[in-house]
Amino acid sequence: MSGSNNGGTAAPHDGEAVLYVHSTESFGSVDGPGVRFVIFLRGCHMRCRYCHNPDTWRMASDSDKATTVSQLLDMAERYRAYWGSDGGITVSGGEALLQIDAVISLFEEAHRRGINTCLDTAGQPFTRREPFYGKFLRLMQSTDTVLLDIKHIDSARHRDLTGHGNENILDCARCLSDVGVPVWIRHVLVPGITDDEESLRRLRAFIDTLTNVERVEVLPYHTLGVYKWRELGLRYSLDGVPTPTKEEVRKAENILCKRPSEK
């Protein structure tokens, strides 16, 4: 699979697109509307300091087992009875857009089967350069909801937190607004890093420029994935940072989650 910002995919398997999958979850309840079958893909260029899945960072190689679109959708449809009217599949990561060709194939076939689709992304590979941009617009035609993580509104602080600036990520949000795909904005609240009031208000002001945001979610920082860093021999730089209190979460929600008319 190519790891370039132009988007990549695994080689076709008997003519069918394949994806490099890290894991799946049968009954996801926090990964888009309703109950979801969640597919976590391999590969991510960002190095978020609080990442709870650093084991997904590594880009897959030809020696890794690839899963076809049909195999994944057949697997997902075993749980279709539990989805109700709102549920479906969510593709997450890692960073799902690094396998954009295969995700296009997956979502287009999902729509042919009448399956609701949701993309969970941090937007880091986004660019308006071709061929990625044309592929992204095609993907959006078969995407019902996007969960877009905005790690920090300030690009320098975003770079310190993730290893990358956020200019193209904010441009991704603007593009999604332009094409009208429903978006849920997600923001991880890390005490002392992403929770200052000025930054939260700047983020809310940016969200107010978008026309397609259906929901804003504040995700409290947690340390459940720290053991993975240690197992991988990685230094976890946020040791000692506490999880946010209920009051801190409520304050952030009051800023981010209410429309201006509600404040």
Disulfide bonds with the S-S distance in Angstrom:
none
